[in-house]
């Protein structure tokens, strides 16, 4: 059950999961949970698996009072989402900093 929790994302990116070890969901798929928070109102993100949008790009995230915070009690944006085998994509548009946490529970093929 991998967890992806990078340091703060400080620049806009078309896919913050590119070149990360767990960005590919193996055969059998996975259950995905995600938490995300920014420090500036108006920062947006999306999440997709292959050609399926899970969270539409342009969704605003919660704003935290300080950087480097993901509050698991209120910042969850994906709850036990079934994702099929394939590549995960996470585009982020921001002006300051974004923090996120993704937890995957792999399913057996």
PEPE-V311871 format. One line per field, one symbol per residue. psi: psi as a letter, one per 20 degrees, with the letter a starting at -180 (. if undefined). A space follows every 10 residues. Layout:
BEGIN
psi: ???
END
This chain:
BEGIN
psi: nqponrrppj qpqhniipjq gkipprqhar ppqqqqqrip piqrrrpqoc jppgpppipq rqpqirrkpo oihijpipol ppprqapqpn ppprieqqqr ppppoqqq.
END
